[in-house]
Amino acid sequence: PSKLPTWKATFNPTSKFPTKCPTAKPTFSQTSKTPTYLPTSKPTSLPTSLTPSKMPSSVPTKIPTNCPTINPSSIPSRIPSTSPTLLPTDLPTNIPSNGPTTSNNPTLLPTNIPTFPPSVLPSGAPSIIPTAIFSKSPTLIPTVATTKFPTRIPSKTPSSTPSSNPTVLSSASPTLTPSSRPTVASSTNPTTSPSKSMTASPSSVGSQNVKVPSAYKVQVSDPSLYPKQYIYVSPTGSDTNNGLSTAAAVKTIAKAMTLAPLNGKGSTIVLADGVYRETIRPPAPATMMQTGQLVFQSASKDNSKATIRCSNSITGTSFTPLTSLSAAIQAPFAATARSKIYVADLGALGWTLPDLLRFRDDGVYEKRASGLNFLVQSSTAVAAGASLDPAKRYHAARAPNFRNVTNWKRAEYWWVADGPAAGSTTSLVDATDDTGTLLAPADIEPGNLKTIGVDLSGGYLRALDGLNSHWVWYRRINSHDQTTGTVTIDTDSASSSCDGSTGLCTGCQPKYACGDANIDTNGKGFSPMSKYYVDNHPYLLDAAGEYYVDKTNLKLFVIPLPGVNMDASFVVELSKRRAAIDLTNTLNVTFDSLSVEMCDDTAVYSNNWVNANTRFITMRSLNMQLSGRGLTFIKTIAQLDSAGGLENTEHVGLIQSTVRHMDDVSIQVNQGWWSCSIDALGDLCSHAQIRRFYVGHNQFYELGFRPFGDDGTGGAVIGNEMVFENNLVRNVAHNGFQFIPGPAKQGAIQPYASSDLVVGAVLIKDNIFEWTCLLESDCGGLKHWAGDLGFRDHLLIGNVYRNIIGWSYSVQMQNLIPTSWPYYNPVDRKYWRLMLGFAFGSYFDYAPGSYHFRNIAYNVGSNCYHWTARIAQSEMYFHN
């Protein structure tokens, strides 16, 4: 194409480098000489109880300072950079799985993790790390403005000499972050930023003009300017107090918000160490305009000690041995396990059926599978307010029992189905044990659906598709034929069976567990290579650390972890509330140094319809864990809304936080289009009202292993004027993070050009994506999927994709099976015979409109970079 660079590199057979290298060096404006600081004084870390491994010795440790190589090999001999940098050789390969672990000891993050490219890019202006920039006096709405994003794309080939003014870290060496007790950045160390914003502008690469994301600001709060009006809260306080001192602390956060003065100066609500069992709902914008900024902050500035918890606790004294109860109550459980089971009467403890259910998106309750509640063991010996230990989470009663030995083979100890041979979207067959079969672990639990010993109707099936394990389905079992070992899934519609007066739904629940397993025509549904397990049935309760909830009779059955006495010291937390923080229709709120956990649906929630918005929200140094999702931000518009007549959900920041052990995604950012239609000119809702999110310096791990849908992606985001940088994404079931498209403008004609797309302008910079695709395959560390749309101005620079295997039983079997296997296709599948896994580093699936510079990928199961960009007209540019 004419836009590509017109010169061609020549090669020197000795050096293997092109002889033609631009010599021009970039210049910098004098206004940008002041170094900037990352918005943290305490770097993050990642827990691991496993032994780190070394990179292959064939990978060089040095990076050349001259021109980048042109012909990449399977193991790059050189990695382009503007200055020598060491590749890390001591990075840990695993962190604890979503099962029990043996250690909570913190470990150091490697001190030599590269940031590619260098912090300052050789462009017309150095990159500015987005940090908080406030005015010197508090205002009603924060005046903090991060820099304008993103940095310029280098002109031609970068100089080999880095800028004299690189961006620097605020600390010379990293500090520790414990695995279950993440530390926080103290508010006494405010972020520092230049007083002047820099504006990104288009640059050129060779002879091609390449657009970068549009200039914009994301506003976040500054700890040094938190309001000086304090309201104190303590679990031991009283709501009859005035909250003006620790001695007069109120008991609830809800009461504290009512005490905020309406003088526009804002209030800092200080939370003493302890557990707060309530949902925080800040006031609507009209009230917030009178109170000013509200900051919710831990008094100790330690995000493991002040905890917003969506669960209620049950002590050992509330449990009774199952064998002491009637034969009728004992009957559903295996005779060999009854002596190990204890029972708590939830009804007698004040629980009702809605307490055990979750909301659907339309606000009614679902009779969800009991296996999807969170049950975590604690103890009275644990310090008040201490966040829970994910290693002590109980599993729903299941077969085979939970076991994880190899981090990148999370389904290794699931059973393997026998069929149906031709594949099925409604039934799965297993009549033989896996012991001694090809690829089965020697110590796999014996059993199958023919010999399991009970009718599993009403239980649940979780299974991977038998083609390449792209999908993981969770479906209610409608019937079970034990003579053939066949289970048939329930495909009833949940939406047609909800009681409007009580809000309760019957039939197949939860909603996403209904419907055929026919996600796509390539999946073949359940087949002879489907890995699976069954759960949520009382007969399967047979192992320590398992539980079952009888929602009809409101009873909880558990087999405690080893070494537990069922007395007053024994405590379990059972999830009860939907969310810990509800930010729907509010503004100017900050959360700092808090733990948020045990939420059935999502830890932080915002769902705005036409005339509501969430704006100016900062979440700093939070520890979010053990919930369905981490953050959910949704904005819905209707067909009659005009683009100019609505405010936006915008200026949302997640900074220096940890989001971990989420059953589904860590972050969901989406826009809904309600009652929208398509006319001759296209989509009538062709504008976006959700934008300007900053996600930086966070850790995301252990995500998606019990997803709400049919794949366990770590994050699902519509990116619109967004920055995602300096994050660590690790241990994810499917894609590490996935960006999804918005609509095209009305009147646009397919195939769409970049200018036709409504959302865009995203910077994805200096992140590490590793150990993703641990349960499913056909996925990547970072994925963009756009169908027939494409993306607009996504710039990916300095990211690392590594240790992404994508192992699945079906893929590995296809490396071993004869070509006569029914699914074998010599055209499409032949290359699978060479692979251990089917995964990619950066995966752009029908997703043009992106620009990739100086990213690194290695130790990947299939392709380091995998693109299927052939629909939209948007351009792509690649230099890695």
N, C-alpha and C positions, 0 to 999 in steps of 0.2 A: 504493500500500500504506500501511497505517496507520503503519508505522514511519518513513516518510519525513518530513522536516521539513514542518510544517503551514503555515508562512508562505510567501508568494510575493513575490518581488522585483518592484518596480515600476521602470520605466525613465524616465530623463530623456533626451529625444531629443538633448540637446546633449552630455551627458557620456558617454552609453552605459553608465553604471554603475548598478547598482541603488541606489535611494535608501535602502533599509533595510539598514543595516550594524550589526552588534552593536558596542556600545561598551565592553563589559566587557573589562578587561585581565586577563591571567592573573597570578597571584601565585606567588611562589617561596618555598620553605622556606629558612630561614637556613642550613641545614646544607649547602646546595649552592652556596655563593658561590665556593668555590675553583675556578678554571678547571682544566679537565683538558687533557691533551695527547694528541695522536695518538701511537700507538706507533711513532714513527720520528723520527730526527733527519736523515734524508736522504730527501727526496722522490724520486719516481720520474720517469722520462721515457720517451719512445718514439722509436725511431730512424725517420728518414725521409730519403730522398735526393731527394724530390720537392718541388716548389714548393708552399707553402701557398696555399690559395685563400681568398677572402673570402666571408663570408655575403652573401646578397642585401641590397642597400641598403635594400630595403623593410622589412626586419626592424628594428624599433627597437632601440636599444642600451640604453635605460633601462627599468626596470620600475617600475610605479606603486606607490605606498605605500598607496593606498586599496583599495577592494574589488576583487576579481578580476572580470574580464569574465564575462558569463554566456553570450553567444552566440559561440562560437569561429568564426572564419573559416578559410579555407585557410591564411592566414598570420596568426597571432594578432597583434592590435594591442597587446595587453598580456599580460604573464605574471604571474600572482599571486605576490607575495612580501611579506615583512614589512619589507623595507628595499631601497632602490635598489641594484641590482647590474648590472654590465655584462655583456652577452652577449659571449662570445668572438668576435672577428672575424678572428683570425689562426691558427686551428687548421689543422694540416696535414690534407690530404685523403687522403693515402696513406702507407703504410709499405711497406718492401720486400715483394715477393711471395715465394712459396716457391721462386722461381727465382733465378738470379744477379742480384745488384744491383751498383751502381756505386760505392756509398759506404758506409763504415761510420762516418762521422762522426756524433757525437751531436748532437742538437738539443734545444733547450729545450722543455719542456712550457709551454703558455701560462700566463702568470701570473694570468690572470683567469678561470680555469675556475670557474664558479659551483658552489656546493654548495647545492642546493635541497632542502629549505628551509634557512634559516640553521642553523648548527650547534646552536644552542639553540632548541628548539621552544617556542612559547608554551603551556605546559601546567602542570600542577600541580608538575612537577619538571623541571629541565633535563635534556636528553639527556646520557647519559654515554657517551663513546666507549669501546668495550671495549679495555682495555689490561691489562697484567699487573699484578696486585696480589699480591705475595708477603708472607708473614710475614717478619720480620726475621732469621730464622735458617733455614738449609736444613732440609728435612724429607725423609722417605723418599719421599713423593709430593708434588709441588708444591702448595703451599697457595695459589698464585696463583688468583685468581678474577676474571674480568672482571665488569663490571657486569651487572645483570639487564636483559634486553632485552624489548621494545624501548622506545622513548620513547613518551610518551603522544600520543594523537591530539589535535589542538587542539580545544578546546571552542568550539563555534560558529565564527565567523570569526576568524582570528588578528588580533591587535592590529597596528597599523602600526608600533609601536615595538618594536624587538628587546630582548631581555633585557639587563640591564646586566652579565650575567656569561656572555657567549658562550663556547663552547668555542674554544680558540685553537690554532693550529699551533705546533709546537715550534720552527719556523724561520720567519723573516720572508720568506724568498725561496727559490725552488726551486733545486736544484742539478742538475748534469748526470748522466745515466746513459748511457754509451756503448751503441751498438746491440748489439755482440757481446760487450761486457765490462761487464755491469751491475755497479754498485757495491753495497755493502752498508752497512747501518747498523752502526756499530761497537758492540761490546759495552761500550765505555767510556761510552756514552751510554744508559743504561737508560731504559726507559719510565717515565713518572711517572703516577700515578693517585691519585685520592682514596683515603683510607683507609676509606671507607665505601661499601658498595654501595647502589645505588638500585634500587628495585623498580618495575617498570612495572605499571600497573593499568588496568582499563578506564576509558575516558572516554566522552564523548557528543559527538555532532555533531548540532546542531539538537535535534530531539526523538527522534532515533534512538540507541539504545545500540549502540555499535560495539565489538566485542571486539578487543583487540590480542593478539599472541602472548603466551603465558603467561610469567610471570617465571621466569628460570633463569640459571644461570651457566655460562660456558665457561672452563675453566682452561687457561692457557698459561704457559710458563716465563718467567722474568725474567732477562735477561743479567747484571744486577748480582748475582745470587745463584747463578750457575753454580758448581758444585763447585770447590774449590781443590786437590783432588788431581788432578795432571796426569799424563797418559801421552802420550808423544811418538811420532809416526809419521812416517816419511819414506820415499819411494821408494828412497833410497840407504841406508836402515838395514838392520838384520839382526834376524831374529826370535830370535836368540840373546841379544840385548841385554835389559836390564831396562826400557827405556822411560821411565826416570825423568828424563832430560834430553835435550836436543836432540842431544848428542854420543852418547848411548846409545839413540837412537831405534830402535824396531822397524820392520820393513818393511811389515807388513800390518795392516790394521784388525782383521782377525779375531784376530790375536795380541794386539793391544792390549786387546780386550775381555776376554780371559782373564786379563789382569793387573790388572783392576779389583779393588781390595780389597773384601772382603766385610764392611765395617764400617758399611754404611748411609749413609755420608757422600756417596756419589756420586763420579763421576770425570769430568773433562773430557779428552777424547781430542783432542789438538791435531795437526792434519794439516799438514805442511809443504807448500809449493808442489810440485805435480807431479801425475801421473796415477796413479790407483789402479784397477786392473782386477780388481775383485772385487765381490761382492754383500754388502752389510752386512746381517747378520741378528742383531739384538740378542737377548739371552737371553730365555727364557720368564719369566713373572711370578714364579715361585718364586725364581729366581736374582736377578731385578731387585729383589725385596724385600730381598735381602741386600746387593747392591751399592749401592743407591740410584740416583739419577738418573744417566744417561749422556748427556753432551753431546758431539757430534761437531762440531768447529769448525775453520775454517781458521786457521792461525797468523797469516796476514797480514790476516785479516778482510776478504778480498777474494774475492767469489764467482766470480771468473774465473780463479783461480790454483790452487786445490785441486779437482781434478776426479775424480769417480767416473764411470768410463767403461765402458760395456757392450760395447765393441768391442775388437778386436785390430788392430794396425797391420801394414801390408805396405809395404816400401820398394821403390823403383824397381829396385833390383838383383835383385829377385825376378821381374821381368817380362821377357818375351821377345817380340820382334816376331812377330805372327801369321804373317807371310810366311816365317818361318824354320822353321815347323813343317810337318807332313805335309799333303798335299792333303786327306786325310780330315778333319782338324781344321779346315781352312780352308773346306771345302765349305758349311757352313750359313750363312756370312756373305756379304753382297753383295760381288761382285768389286770394285766401285768403292770399297769402304770398307776392304778388307783391309789396305792399306798403312798405315792409321792406327791399327790395333788392336794392343794389347799383351795378353799372356796371363800370368797367374800360376797356378802349380800349387798349389792350396790343400792337396791331399793331401800333397805333399812338405813343406809348411810345418806339418804337424801337425794340420790341420783334418779333422774327420769330418763325416758327414752331419748328425747332430744339432746340430752347431755352426751350421748354416745354416737350421735349422728353428725354429719357435716352438712353445710349448706351447698346447694347447687348454685349455679350462677344466677338463677332467677329467684333466689332467696328462700326456697322451700328446702326442707330437710331431705336428705337421702338416707335410706336404710343401707348404709355402706357396710362393706365387709368388716368384721371385727378385727381382722388381721391388719387393717390399715390404721387403727388407733396406735398411739405411742404409749408404750409401757416401759418405764425405766426404773431400775432399782436404785434406791438411795439408802440413807441411814441417818438416824438421829445423831450419829457421831460426825456427820458432815457439817462443816461450818455453815451458819445461817447465810442463806443467799448464794452459796457457792453453786456455780453452774454444774449441771449434771454431767456424768461421765458417759459418753456415747458407747463405750465398751460394755456398759451394763444395760443396754437396751435388750428387752425380751423380744423373741420372734414369735409370730403367730404359729400355733400348732401346725406342723407340716411334715410331709414325707416326700423325698428323703429329708432328714434333718439338716439344718444349716451347717455348712462347713466351707471354709475357704482356706486353701493352702497356697496357691499361686496367685499373686495379685492380679496378673493379666489374664487369668482364666477363671473368672468369677462363676461360670456355669459348669465348671469341671466336674463337680460332684452332684449335679442334677442328673436325673434319669434320662435315658434316651428312648424315644418312642419307636414302636415297631411300624407305625403307619398312621393312616391308610397309605398304601403303596403309591397311589396316584395323587396323594395330597387331598386335603379337605379343609373347608372353611368352617365346618361345624362340629367335627368330632376328631378325637385322638385315640389311638389304640396302642396299648403296651401290655403284652402278655408274657414277656420274658425278662429275667433278671439281666443286669448288665455285667455281673461278675464274670471276669475272664474274657470279655469281648474286646474287640479291637479298640484301642485308645482309652478304654475305661481304666480309671485308677484301680490298683489292686485292692484297695481298702474301701471301695465304694459300697454304700449301704445296699444290701440286697432288698429286692421288692419290686413290684409292678402293680398295675391296675387290676390284674386278674387275681392275684394272691393277697392283696392288701387287707382283706378281711372285713370290709365294711362297705356299705353303699355310700358313696361320696356325694350323692345329690344334695345340693345346698351348699357344698363347699366350693372352693375356687381353684382354678387351674391357671398357672403362669407358665407360658411356653414360648420358646423362640421359634421363628419360622425355620423350615427345614431346608431352605435353599442356601441362604448365606447369613442367617441370623441377624438380619437387619431389624426385624420387628420383634418385640417382646409383648405378647398379649396376656392380659389378665381378664379371665372370663369366669362367670358363675356357671357351675355345673348343673345342668337341668336334669340329666339322667345318667345312670351308671349301670352298664351291663357287665356284671362281674364274670359271667361265663366266657366272655370274649375279651375282657379287659378294655372296654370301650367307654369313654365318657363323651357326652354330647353337651355342648355349651348352650346357655340360655341366650336367646336372641330377642327376647321381649323388649319392647320400647319402654323406657322409664318415664318418658315425658307424658304419657297418656294415663298415668295411674297415680296422680298426686292429689291429696285431699286439700282443697283450698282453705278449709276452716282450720285444720290443724297444722297444715304445712308438711305433713308426712307423706312420703311416697312408698308405694309397694311395688311388687314385681321385681324385675332385674335391677339390682343396685350394686355398686354405684353406677351412674349413668355411663361412664366410660367402660364399664365391664359388660356392656350389652352390645350385641351385634356380631355378625360373622367376622371371622378372621380373614378378611379379604382386602387387606389394605391396598395391595397393588397386584397386578396380574402376574408379576414375576415371583411373588412370595410363595406361592403354592400352599399357603396356610400351614396346617399341621401335616407333617410328613415323616417318613422313616428316620430322618435326621434331626427332628425337633428335640431339643433338650427341654425338660419340664420339671416342675414339682407341683404338688397339690397342697392346699392349706385351708385354714379357717373351718376345720371340722373337729368336733370334740374327740373323736377316736384317735386323731393324730397327735394328741397331747401326751408325749411320752418322754421328753428329754428336759434336762435342767435348762432354765432360761427360756422356756416356752410358756405361752398363755392362750386362753380362749375366753371370749366374752359372749355370754348368752344374752343377746339384747332383748329377747322376748321376756325372759324371766329376770333380767337385770342382775346377773351373777357373773363374777369374775373368777376364773380358774387359773391357777399358776402352779408351776413346778419351780421352786426357788433355785437360784444359782448355788453351787456347792458352798458349804461352810456357813450357811445362813440359819439363824435361829428365828423361828416365827414368834417373836415376842415384840415388845414395844420398840425395840431398836430397829426392827425391820420396817422399811418404808418403801412403797412403790408409788410412782407418779403416773397417773392415767390421764391422757389428754382429754380435754373437755371443751375448750373454747376455740373458736375459729381462727382468731388472729390476736396478736398482742398489741399491735399499734394499727389504728385505722386512720389513715390520712385523707380519706375522702373529703373533698371540698373544704380545704383549709390552706393556710399559707404561713410562711415565716416561722418555721418550727425547726429546732435542732435537737438531735439525740446524741449524747456523748457518753462513752464509757459504760455501756449497759450490756447485760446479757439478755437475750430474747430466745425462748425455747418452748418446745412441747406444744406447738400449735397445729391443730388438725389440718388446716387449710394453708395458711401462709403466715409467716412471722410479721411482715409489714404489708398492709393492704391499702390500695387506693383504687376506687372504681368510680369514675366521674362520668355522668351523663351530660346531656347537652349544655345545661346552664351551670355546671359545676366544674371546678378545676382545683388541682393541687399544685402549689407554686412555692418556690424558695424553701426547699426542704434539704437539710443536711443531716446525714447519718455518719457519724465519725466514731471510729474505734468501738464498733459494736461486735459482739460475739453472738451470731445468730446460728442456731443449731437445732437438730432434732425436731423438724417441722416438715409439713408437706412441701412448702416452697419457702424461699427466703424473702424476696420482695416481689410483689405483684402490683404493677401500675397499668391501669387500663383507662383509656379515654374513648368515649363513644359519641359519635355525632349522628345526626339524622339527615334525611334527604333534603329537607327544606332549609338546613343551616347554610349560611353563606360563609365563605372563607374569611371575610373581613369582619364578620359580626360576632366572633367568638374569641374569648381568651384561650390561652393554651395551658395545658399541664406541662410545666417546664421548670427549669432551674432546680434539678434534683441531683444531689451529690452523695455518693457512697465512697467513703475514704477510710483507708487504714483499718478495714474491718475484716472479719473472718465469717464466711458463710459455709457451713459444713454439715454433713450428715442430713441432707435434705432428700426426702423420698423422690421428689420431682426436681424441678429446676431451682437454681439459686436465684435467678432474676428472670422475671417475665415482664416485658414492656410491650404493650400491644395497643393498637387502636381498633375500635369496633365501628362498623358502619351499619346503623340500624335502619331497617326498612328502606334500604337504598336499592335502586333499580338501575338497569342498563337501558339506555335509549340508543338512537342511531349514532349519537356522538360519543357514547361510552358511559363510564361510571358517573352517576349524578352526585356521588359523594367523593369528588376528586380533590379533596384537600385534607391536610393533616393538622391535628391540634395537639400533638404530643411531641415534645422536642427538648433539646438542651439538657441532656443527662451527662454527668461526669462520673465515671467509675474508675478509680485509680488507687493503686497501692493496696490491693486487697488480696486475700487468699480464698480460693473456692475449691473445696475438695469433698470427696465422698458424696456424689450427687447422682440421682437418677436411677437408683437400683430398685425402687418400687414406684415406678412412674405413674402419674395420673392418666397418662395416655398410652400410646403404643410404642414409644421409644424413650429412653432415659437420657435426654439431652441435658447438659449442665446449665444452659441458659438459652432463652428464646427471646430475641429482641428485634423490634422494628427500630432501626437506627436512623435517627433524624437529628442532625446537628448534635452529634454525640462524640465523646472521647472515651476510649477504653484503653488504659495504659498502665504499665508497670504492675500488672496483676499476675498471680500464679494460679493457674487452673490445672487441677490434678485429680486423679482417681475419679473418673466419670464413667458411667455405664455406656454412653453412646458418644455423640459429639461433645467436645469440651464446651464450646459456645456456638450458637447458631444465630445468624442474622437472617431475618425474613423480610420480604418486600412489603411496600405499601401499594396504593393504587397508582394508575396512570391518570394524567389529566384528561378531562372530558374533551373529546374531539381528537385525541391522539389515535394514530393508526398503527396497528401492528405491522412489522416489528417495531417496538418502541425505541426511540432515541433517548439518550441520557436526559435531555431537557424535558422529555415527556413525563418523567417520574416525579411523583409528589414528594417523597421522602428521600433523604440522602445527606451527604456531607458528614462522613464518619472518619475519625482518626483511630486506628488500632495500632498501638505503638509500644514496643519494649515489653511485651508480655511473654510469659513462658506457658506453653500448653504441653503437658506431658501426662503419660499414663491415662489417656482417654481410651474409649472403645474397649473397656474391660469386660463388658457383658455382651455387647452386640458388635456387629461388624458393619462394613459398608458405611464408614463414618470417618471423622477426622478430628484433629485437635481443634481446628476452627472451621466451621462450615458456613457457607453462604448458599442459600437455595432460593431461587426466584421464579421458578416456573417459566412463564412466558413474559416476565416483566424485566428482570435485570435490576441493577443497582446504579445509583448515581453518586459518583465521587466518593468511593471508599478507598482510603489510603492506608496500606499496611506496611509498616516499616519497623525494622529492628526486632521482630518477633522470633521466638525459637519454638520449633515443633520437634518433639523428641520422644522416644520410647513409646510409640503408639503402634501397637501390634495388631489389634483387631482380631484376635484368635476366636475361632468358633469351631465346634465339633464338625459342623457341616463343611466348612471350608477345608479343614485339615483332612477330612475323609475324602474330599474330592481330589486331594493330592495322591490318595492311595488307591482309589477305586478304579476298576477297569472302565474303558470308554463305553462299555455297553450299559453302564448305569442309566436308568431312564431319564435323569435330568441332565446328563452330560451333553454338552453342545460343543463340538470341536472348534466352532468359530468364537463363541462368546466365553467359553469357560476353560479353554485349553491352558491359558496362562495361570489359572489357579493351581495347577499341579506343581507349580514352582514356589508357592507361597505358604508361609505358616499362618499368616493373617491377612485380612482384607480391610486395610485402613490406610488413611492418608494423613499427611501433616496438615496442609492447607487444602481444603476441599471446596471448590467453587463449582456448584452443580447448577447449570443453566443460569449463570450469574456473572455476566459481563458488567462493565462499569467500575472496575477496580484497578488499583495501581499498587504494585508490589515491589518494594525496594529493600535490599539488604536484609532479608529474612534468612533464617537458617533452619534446615530440617535434617535430621539424621535419626538412625535407628527406628525406621518406620516399616510397617509390615508390607505395604504395597508401594504406592507412589508418594514421594515427598510432597509433590504439588500435583493436584489432580483437578483438571478443569473440564467442564462440559459446557463451554460458553458459545452457543451457536444460535441463539434465538434473537435476542434483542440486538439493536445496532450499536449499543454503547461500546466504546473502545476499552481495551485492557492493555496494561503495560507491565512487563515482568523483568526484573533485574535482581537476582538473588544468588 
